[in-house]
Amino acid sequence: MFHRFFTVLATCILALTLALPTLVNAQKLNQQLAGGSVLEVIKRRGTMKIGMSTFVPWAMRDKNGELIGYEIDVAKKLAEDMGVKAEFVPTAWDGIIPALLAGKFDIIIAGMSITPERNLTVNFSLPYANSGIQMVANKELADGFSTLEDFNKPEIVLAVRRGATPATAAKRMMPKATLRQFDEDALALQEVLNGKAHAFVTSTPTPAFEALKHPDKLFLPIAEPFVQGAEGFALRKGDPDALNFFNNWIMLHQQDGWLKERHDYWFKSRDWAGQVME
């Protein structure tokens, strides 16, 4: 009886002795990961560098040249809650992920839709916004058009922002149409206003806003978005602490209603329109 007890005790002690180095190494690894997190970099620097790109109503310039919009409010609030300053790094959309990977900034907060392809390269937070993809069309060129098939023809020109999710959706949903790509939403929209493209495919609520703004030239051929999306913060892989913090920040501000209040202001009202540069 006693022999069996001591045998079991010795076995347990041996197992603990063998496991101890593994536990110590795991603890060291966790400490190294925490110390290397972008959160620590941000706190030491005192600023959070945010990669972004301007498009209505996510991020825009007001009449004084200052950045305003939903993304700007979100990023400033995030930085404030971290006790640091927000530093915005305007970046061309088609180069924004490579710039993140190169360390040009700490995080992308730019209305970036979560997609499997992007997720292979970067990590995404929980969604902090949900938008759809819609189009606004030239009244003269697209007169009578009311379905995706009406636009799915080789002679139809669709203006899109290069590298953005709406461009991918337009190519998938209307593969026969001719895509004309631009670096900025404003340039793509202008192509439609000038009668050089049939429609501009982009994220909501821009199509509805532009149709209201230019009722003599533009209209919504399809009333509802034809693709639904979810937007998240993007950050470099291998940083579980940062991902945990950003996910919890989003969850808490969804629960307290702050994200909804800001989203409704920028996406469901036009109270801010007078602030924006034409």
C-alpha positions, 0 to 999 in steps of 0.5 A: 500500500505504502509502496504504491503511494510512494511510487505514485508520488515519485511519478507525480514529482518527476512529471512536474520536474519535467514539465517545469522547464516547459512552463517556464519557457511558455511564460517567457514566450508569453512575456516576449509576445506581450513586450513585442506587441504593437500596443507596447510600441504605441504606449512607449511612443505616445501616439498611434499611427493609423493608416487610412484613405479618404472616402465619404463618409468614412474619412474626409477633409473639412473646409479647413483641411482637417480630417473628419468622418466616422473613421476619424471619430473611431480612431480618435476615440480609440487613441483617447481610451489608450491615453495616446494621440492619434496620428493619421497616415493618408495612404493610397488604397491599393498600397495600404496593406503593404504599407501596414506590413512594412511598418509605416503605421500601427493599424488600418482603420479605413472602412476595410471590408473583411475578406478571406483574401485579405485575412491571409495577409493581415488579422482583422478585429471584430466588425465595428461597422457594417456596410453594403455595396451599391451603385449610383448611375448616370441618368442619361446613359443608364436610363431604364436600367434596374437590374445587375444584368442591365449593367452586365454587358461589355459596352457598360463602363463601371467606375470603381476605386482601385483595390477596394472591395466594391471593385472586386464585387463589381467584377464578380457580379457583373463580369462582362462589364468594363471596369474603369479603376481610379485611385480615389472615389471622387475621381470615379464619381466624376467619371459618371457625372461627366457621362464617361461611365454608366455607374459608380460602384461603391460602399453605402451610403455614398450612392444614396448621398450622391443621388440626392446631391445630383438629382438632375444627373444621377439616380439609384438603379437598384434601391438596395445594396447588392452585397453586404459587408463587414468592416474591421481594424486590420493589423499585422499577424502574430500579435494576439494581445493587440487583437484582444484589446481591439476586439474588446474595445469594439465590443464594449463600445457596441454595448454602450452605444457609442459606435452606433451613435457615431455610425448613425450620425455619419451614415444616416444623416447629412448634418455634417454635409456643410462641413465638407469641402466641395 
